[in-house]
Amino acid sequence: MRLRRRAPGVAVLAALTIAVIAGCGSDGGDDDAAPADETTAATSEATDGTDGSAEGGCPDETALEVVNGDSARGSDGADVNLGEGEVDVLTAFADGTGGDATLVFADYEVEADPQFGLSAPVGDPEVPVGGLIMVISITTGGEGDLTTGEYRALEPGEGAVSSPGDLTDPDASIPEIPPSVNFEALYLGDDRIIPLGEHSVTLTEVTDTQLCGELTGDTGETELQSDGFPVLTGTFVAERV
């Protein structure tokens, strides 16, 4: 099994230096200096998340962990030793443009195609024995390019065609799809984990070169499904390819 555990991270402490400029001269100060209340307001605006510097922005690194991994089953229904805890993510990238992206996270080095470079796998990926890979696709549902915010699993009934399964019906309509997760898959070696808990992706920063955000998951544990399903959670920095 190649699920790796990450050593506890070392917190990165940033020192904040406040420079105080003292006024000189017989008038006791600089008439152009901003009043204290204006300075406070400017500081508050700079850290309220509107510029991506405090709330939002990018985490220091991709840090994901398996939750409820003991409940993992493969496509044949047999138990899969998915493990529990932090994953040593060695590959993290986002494939796609415009309003769609497929995020790929793996605990091994995914090889780039000599001609096309890195790209999200189509169909079942080739995964080394014990290797862990997650593929999760998000879309804005035609509402423009990717932007910060939540991309979630659709609620029951969302995305359903109005006519029961017959797209040739002239009265049928394709529903509007909100920003959402439209595909997700988790593999351990040759085993695809089925079923998988529902995931949501929250993008905190979107640039031309990377997507940053948080991955959360609902294990779906209920009285009828007490052991639930496995999910991956944590923060990520994914280079766009």
C-alpha positions as CSV (number, residue, x, y, z in Angstrom):
1,M,0.0,0.0,0.0
2,R,1.4,3.3,-1.0
3,L,-0.8,5.6,1.0
4,R,1.8,7.8,2.7
5,R,1.5,9.6,5.9
6,R,2.8,13.2,6.1
7,A,4.9,14.3,9.0
8,P,3.2,17.0,11.1
9,G,3.7,20.3,9.4
10,V,5.9,23.0,10.9
11,A,3.9,26.2,11.2
12,V,5.2,29.1,9.2
13,L,5.2,32.3,11.3
14,A,5.2,35.6,9.6
15,A,6.5,38.7,11.4
16,L,4.5,41.9,11.0
17,T,6.6,45.0,11.2
18,I,4.8,48.3,11.8
19,A,6.7,51.4,10.9
20,V,5.8,54.5,12.8
21,I,6.9,57.7,11.1
22,A,7.3,60.5,13.6
23,G,6.7,64.0,12.4
24,C,9.3,66.6,12.9
25,G,9.2,70.4,13.2
26,S,7.8,73.0,15.5
27,D,4.2,72.4,14.3
28,G,4.3,69.0,16.1
29,G,3.5,66.8,13.1
30,D,2.7,66.3,9.4
31,D,-0.5,68.0,8.4
32,D,-0.9,65.4,5.6
33,A,-0.8,62.4,7.8
34,A,-3.9,60.2,7.8
35,P,-6.1,60.3,10.9
36,A,-5.9,57.1,13.0
37,D,-9.5,56.1,12.2
38,E,-8.7,56.2,8.4
39,T,-5.6,54.1,8.9
40,T,-7.6,51.5,10.9
41,A,-10.3,51.4,8.2
42,A,-7.7,50.8,5.5
43,T,-6.1,48.0,7.4
44,S,-9.4,46.4,8.0
45,E,-10.3,46.6,4.3
46,A,-6.9,45.0,3.3
47,T,-7.5,42.0,5.6
48,D,-11.2,41.3,5.1
49,G,-10.6,38.9,2.2
50,T,-11.6,41.3,-0.6
51,D,-8.0,41.2,-2.0
52,G,-7.5,37.5,-1.2
53,S,-4.8,38.2,1.3
54,A,-6.5,37.0,4.5
55,E,-9.7,35.0,4.0
56,G,-9.2,33.1,0.8
57,G,-5.9,33.1,-1.2
58,C,-3.7,30.1,-1.4
59,P,-2.6,27.7,1.3
60,D,1.1,27.0,1.7
61,E,0.8,23.5,0.2
62,T,-1.6,20.7,-0.7
63,A,-2.5,18.8,2.5
64,L,-5.1,16.1,2.1
65,E,-6.2,13.3,4.4
66,V,-8.4,10.2,4.1
67,V,-11.4,10.3,6.4
68,N,-13.4,7.1,7.1
69,G,-11.0,5.0,5.0
70,D,-11.9,1.9,6.9
71,S,-15.2,1.8,5.1
72,A,-13.7,1.6,1.7
73,R,-14.9,-1.0,-0.8
74,G,-13.7,-1.8,-4.3
75,S,-15.8,-2.1,-7.4
76,D,-16.2,-5.8,-6.6
77,G,-17.6,-5.0,-3.2
78,A,-14.6,-6.4,-1.3
79,D,-12.9,-4.4,1.4
80,V,-10.0,-2.1,0.3
81,N,-7.2,-1.2,2.7
82,L,-7.4,2.5,2.0
83,G,-6.0,3.5,5.3
84,E,-6.7,6.6,7.4
85,G,-4.8,9.9,7.8
86,E,-2.7,12.3,5.9
87,V,-1.7,11.7,2.3
88,D,1.7,12.6,0.9
89,V,0.5,14.3,-2.3
90,L,3.3,14.3,-4.9
91,T,1.1,15.3,-7.9
92,A,-1.5,18.1,-7.8
93,F,-2.8,19.8,-11.0
94,A,-5.9,21.1,-12.6
95,D,-6.8,20.3,-16.2
96,G,-9.3,22.5,-18.1
97,T,-10.2,26.0,-19.2
98,G,-13.1,28.3,-19.0
99,G,-15.9,27.1,-16.7
100,D,-14.6,23.6,-16.2
101,A,-11.6,22.0,-14.5
102,T,-10.6,18.5,-13.4
103,L,-8.5,18.3,-10.3
104,V,-6.0,15.4,-10.0
105,F,-4.3,14.5,-6.7
106,A,-1.9,11.5,-6.4
107,D,0.6,10.2,-3.9
108,Y,3.0,9.3,-6.7
109,E,4.5,11.2,-9.6
110,V,2.0,11.2,-12.5
111,E,4.0,11.0,-15.7
112,A,3.3,13.7,-18.4
113,D,2.6,12.5,-21.9
114,P,5.6,13.3,-24.1
115,Q,3.3,15.1,-26.6
116,F,0.4,16.5,-24.6
117,G,2.0,16.9,-21.1
118,L,0.0,16.4,-18.0
119,S,-3.7,15.8,-18.4
120,A,-6.6,14.4,-16.4
121,P,-7.1,10.6,-17.1
122,V,-9.8,9.5,-19.4
123,G,-11.4,6.3,-18.1
124,D,-9.6,4.3,-15.5
125,P,-6.1,5.6,-14.9
126,E,-3.0,3.5,-14.8
127,V,-2.1,3.5,-11.1
128,P,0.9,1.8,-9.6
129,V,0.3,-1.0,-7.0
130,G,-0.7,0.8,-3.8
131,G,-0.8,4.2,-5.5
132,L,-3.6,6.6,-4.5
133,I,-5.2,9.0,-7.0
134,M,-8.3,11.2,-6.8
135,V,-9.9,12.8,-9.9
136,I,-12.7,15.4,-9.3
137,S,-14.2,17.6,-11.9
138,I,-16.0,20.9,-11.3
139,T,-18.1,23.2,-13.6
140,T,-19.7,26.6,-13.5
141,G,-22.7,25.1,-15.4
142,G,-22.3,27.6,-18.2
143,E,-22.1,30.6,-15.8
144,G,-18.8,31.9,-17.1
145,D,-15.2,31.1,-16.1
146,L,-14.2,29.5,-12.9
147,T,-14.2,31.8,-10.0
148,T,-13.9,31.7,-6.2
149,G,-16.7,30.0,-4.4
150,E,-18.2,26.6,-3.7
151,Y,-18.7,23.8,-6.2
152,R,-20.8,21.2,-4.6
153,A,-22.7,17.9,-5.3
154,L,-26.1,18.5,-6.9
155,E,-29.1,18.3,-4.7
156,P,-31.7,15.6,-5.5
157,G,-33.7,16.7,-8.5
158,E,-31.1,19.3,-9.7
159,G,-30.0,18.7,-13.2
160,A,-33.0,16.5,-14.1
161,V,-34.5,16.8,-17.5
162,S,-38.1,18.1,-17.3
163,S,-39.4,15.4,-19.7
164,P,-38.8,11.9,-18.2
165,G,-35.8,10.7,-20.1
166,D,-37.0,11.6,-23.6
167,L,-34.8,14.4,-25.1
168,T,-36.7,14.2,-28.4
169,D,-39.8,15.5,-26.6
170,P,-40.3,19.0,-28.0
171,D,-41.4,20.1,-24.5
172,A,-38.3,18.7,-22.8
173,S,-35.8,21.2,-21.4
174,I,-32.3,20.9,-20.3
175,P,-32.1,22.3,-16.8
176,E,-29.7,25.0,-15.7
177,I,-26.8,23.5,-13.7
178,P,-25.4,25.5,-10.8
179,P,-21.7,25.6,-10.1
180,S,-21.1,22.0,-9.0
181,V,-19.0,18.8,-8.9
182,N,-19.9,16.8,-11.9
183,F,-17.5,13.8,-11.5
184,E,-15.4,12.2,-8.8
185,A,-13.4,9.0,-8.6
186,L,-10.9,7.6,-6.1
187,Y,-8.5,4.7,-6.9
188,L,-6.1,2.7,-4.8
189,G,-4.0,0.7,-7.3
190,D,-6.4,-1.1,-9.6
191,D,-9.3,-0.7,-7.2
192,R,-11.8,2.0,-7.8
193,I,-13.4,2.9,-4.4
194,I,-17.2,2.5,-4.8
195,P,-19.2,4.1,-3.4
196,L,-17.4,7.3,-2.5
197,G,-18.8,10.0,-0.2
198,E,-19.9,13.3,-1.7
199,H,-17.3,16.0,-2.1
200,S,-17.4,19.7,-2.4
201,V,-14.7,22.0,-3.7
202,T,-14.3,25.6,-2.5
203,L,-12.0,27.7,-4.6
204,T,-10.3,30.4,-2.7
205,E,-8.1,31.7,-5.4
206,V,-8.2,31.4,-9.2
207,T,-5.4,32.6,-11.4
208,D,-4.2,31.8,-14.9
209,T,-1.6,29.4,-13.4
210,Q,-3.2,27.8,-10.4
211,L,-6.4,26.9,-8.5
212,C,-6.3,27.0,-4.8
213,G,-8.9,25.9,-2.3
214,E,-10.4,23.4,0.1
215,L,-11.8,19.9,-0.4
216,T,-14.5,18.8,2.0
217,G,-16.5,15.5,2.0
218,D,-19.7,14.1,3.4
219,T,-19.3,10.5,4.4
220,G,-23.1,10.0,4.3
221,E,-23.2,8.2,7.7
222,T,-26.8,7.5,8.7
223,E,-28.7,5.0,10.9
224,L,-29.1,2.8,7.8
225,Q,-25.5,3.3,6.7
226,S,-23.6,3.5,9.9
227,D,-20.1,3.0,8.5
228,G,-20.6,5.6,5.8
229,F,-18.2,6.1,2.9
230,P,-14.6,7.3,2.6
231,V,-13.8,10.9,1.6
232,L,-10.7,13.1,1.2
233,T,-10.5,16.5,2.9
234,G,-8.0,19.3,3.2
235,T,-6.5,22.2,1.3
236,F,-4.8,22.3,-2.1
237,V,-2.7,24.2,-4.5
238,A,-3.1,22.8,-8.1
239,E,-1.1,24.1,-11.0
240,R,-3.2,24.6,-14.1
241,V,-2.1,22.6,-17.1
